[in-house]
Amino acid sequence: MIDIDLGEKIVLKVRKHKLSLVFETLFLSLFIFLPPLLFWVSENTTAIKGNDFALFTAIYSAVLLVAWIIFFIIWTNYYLDVLIVTEKRVIYVEQKGFFSREAATLRLDKIQDISVSVSGILATFFNFGTLKIQSAGEAPEFIIRDIPEPNKVKTTIFDLYGKHVGVAQPVSINR
């Protein structure tokens, strides 16, 4: 999938925050809980004939199969979207469906700016956000959404940039 040079070490491997997986799959609970609830309500309000339960079971099984397939698609996209930071470059792999994947590579010396955006109560509380890496190359901007501890990732990339290019890092002053 990703070709790493012989002398190159992976420093950081980052996936989306697990809470984003939870939010994306939350609507699937409707597929799981709503049909039995509707069946129970209809059972109590109307007389159900003999084959109605068999029909409900067949339809509900098909609904659960569709829900499982949707969950598998969401999980595959979550697990295979990854940001890899090595000593020499930044690699972002984005899964686009089952059989399509885009991988973009950015050498550390081509980085111009890195910005972090954390917006919302949950993002602030659980410390996840969006990381934007601007470059002078073909892909002018990498945008990686919902990554955990984006400031830590930014600091790691800046430290590697400083070691690679030989530039002194800015000193942060705490007030």
C-alpha positions as CSV (number, residue, x, y, z in Angstrom):
1,M,0.0,0.0,0.0
2,I,2.5,2.6,1.1
3,D,6.2,2.4,0.1
4,I,8.5,3.5,2.9
5,D,12.2,3.9,2.1
6,L,14.7,1.7,3.8
7,G,16.2,4.4,6.0
8,E,12.8,6.0,6.8
9,K,11.0,5.4,10.1
10,I,7.4,6.0,10.8
11,V,7.1,8.6,13.6
12,L,3.4,9.0,13.8
13,K,0.3,7.1,12.5
14,V,-3.0,8.9,13.0
15,R,-6.6,7.8,12.3
16,K,-9.8,9.7,12.8
17,H,-11.1,10.1,16.4
18,K,-13.2,7.1,17.5
19,L,-16.0,9.5,18.4
20,S,-16.4,10.3,14.7
21,L,-17.0,6.6,14.0
22,V,-19.6,6.6,16.7
23,F,-21.4,9.6,15.3
24,E,-21.4,8.1,11.7
25,T,-22.9,4.8,12.9
26,L,-25.4,6.3,15.3
27,F,-28.2,6.5,12.7
28,L,-27.8,2.7,12.3
29,S,-29.5,2.2,15.6
30,L,-32.7,3.2,13.8
31,F,-32.4,0.2,11.6
32,I,-31.9,-2.0,14.7
33,F,-34.4,-0.7,17.2
34,L,-37.2,0.9,15.1
35,P,-38.6,-2.2,13.3
36,P,-39.1,-4.3,16.4
37,L,-40.7,-1.4,18.1
38,L,-43.1,-0.8,15.3
39,F,-43.9,-4.5,15.1
40,W,-44.6,-4.5,18.9
41,V,-46.9,-1.5,18.6
42,S,-48.8,-3.1,15.6
43,E,-49.0,-6.4,17.5
44,N,-50.7,-4.6,20.4
45,T,-53.1,-2.5,18.4
46,T,-54.2,-5.0,15.7
47,A,-54.6,-8.7,15.5
48,I,-51.6,-10.2,13.7
49,K,-52.3,-13.2,11.6
50,G,-50.1,-16.3,11.4
51,N,-47.8,-15.3,8.5
52,D,-47.2,-11.7,9.6
53,F,-44.5,-12.7,12.0
54,A,-42.7,-14.7,9.3
55,L,-42.9,-11.7,6.9
56,F,-41.7,-9.3,9.6
57,T,-38.7,-11.6,10.4
58,A,-37.8,-11.9,6.7
59,I,-38.0,-8.1,6.2
60,Y,-36.2,-7.3,9.4
61,S,-33.4,-9.7,8.5
62,A,-32.9,-7.9,5.2
63,V,-32.9,-4.5,7.0
64,L,-30.2,-5.9,9.4
65,L,-28.2,-7.1,6.5
66,V,-28.3,-3.6,4.9
67,A,-27.4,-2.0,8.2
68,W,-24.4,-4.4,8.6
69,I,-23.2,-3.6,5.0
70,I,-23.5,0.2,5.8
71,F,-21.6,-0.3,9.0
72,F,-18.9,-2.2,7.2
73,I,-18.5,0.6,4.6
74,I,-18.3,3.2,7.4
75,W,-15.8,1.2,9.4
76,T,-13.6,0.5,6.3
77,N,-13.5,4.2,5.5
78,Y,-12.6,5.0,9.2
79,Y,-9.9,2.4,9.5
80,L,-8.2,2.9,6.1
81,D,-8.1,6.7,6.3
82,V,-4.7,7.3,7.9
83,L,-2.1,10.1,8.2
84,I,1.4,8.7,8.4
85,V,4.2,11.0,9.4
86,T,7.8,9.7,8.8
87,E,11.1,11.4,9.3
88,K,11.1,12.6,5.7
89,R,7.5,13.1,4.6
90,V,3.8,13.2,5.4
91,I,1.6,10.7,3.8
92,Y,-2.2,10.9,3.8
93,V,-4.2,7.9,2.6
94,E,-7.9,8.4,2.0
95,Q,-10.2,5.5,1.3
96,K,-12.9,6.2,-1.4
97,G,-15.3,3.3,-1.3
98,F,-14.2,-0.4,-1.2
99,F,-11.8,-0.5,-4.2
100,S,-10.5,3.0,-4.5
101,R,-7.9,4.8,-2.4
102,E,-6.0,8.0,-2.8
103,A,-2.6,8.5,-1.3
104,A,-0.9,11.9,-1.2
105,T,2.7,12.4,-0.2
106,L,4.3,15.7,1.0
107,R,8.0,16.0,1.7
108,L,8.7,17.9,4.9
109,D,10.8,20.5,3.1
110,K,7.8,21.5,1.0
111,I,5.6,22.3,4.0
112,Q,4.7,26.0,4.2
113,D,2.2,26.2,7.0
114,I,0.2,23.9,9.3
115,S,-3.0,25.1,11.0
116,V,-5.3,23.4,13.5
117,S,-9.0,24.0,13.8
118,V,-10.9,22.7,16.8
119,S,-14.5,23.8,16.8
120,G,-17.4,22.8,18.9
121,I,-18.0,21.6,22.5
122,L,-17.4,17.9,21.8
123,A,-14.3,18.6,19.7
124,T,-12.9,20.8,22.5
125,F,-13.8,18.4,25.3
126,F,-12.5,15.3,23.5
127,N,-9.6,17.1,21.8
128,F,-10.1,16.4,18.1
129,G,-10.1,18.7,15.1
130,T,-9.0,19.4,11.6
131,L,-5.4,19.7,10.5
132,K,-4.5,21.7,7.4
133,I,-1.1,21.3,5.9
134,Q,-0.3,23.8,3.1
135,S,2.5,23.1,0.7
136,A,4.2,24.4,-2.4
137,G,3.7,21.2,-4.3
138,E,1.0,19.8,-6.6
139,A,-1.5,19.3,-3.8
140,P,-1.6,22.8,-2.3
141,E,-3.4,21.7,0.9
142,F,-3.9,18.5,2.9
143,I,-7.1,18.6,5.0
144,I,-7.4,15.9,7.6
145,R,-10.6,16.0,9.6
146,D,-11.5,14.7,13.0
147,I,-8.0,13.6,14.1
148,P,-7.3,13.2,17.8
149,E,-4.8,15.7,19.5
150,P,-4.3,17.8,16.4
151,N,-1.9,20.2,18.2
152,K,0.3,17.3,19.2
153,V,0.4,16.2,15.5
154,K,1.2,19.7,14.4
155,T,4.0,20.0,16.9
156,T,5.5,16.7,15.9
157,I,5.4,17.7,12.2
158,F,7.0,21.0,13.0
159,D,9.8,19.3,15.1
160,L,10.5,16.9,12.2
161,Y,10.5,19.8,9.8
162,G,13.0,21.7,11.9
163,K,15.3,18.6,12.1
164,H,15.0,17.9,8.4
165,V,15.5,21.5,7.2
166,G,17.8,22.6,10.0
167,V,15.7,25.6,11.1
168,A,15.4,26.6,14.7
169,Q,12.0,26.1,16.2
170,P,10.0,29.1,17.6
171,V,9.9,29.2,21.4
172,S,6.4,29.3,22.9
173,I,5.9,31.5,25.9
174,N,3.3,30.6,28.5
175,R,1.7,33.5,30.2
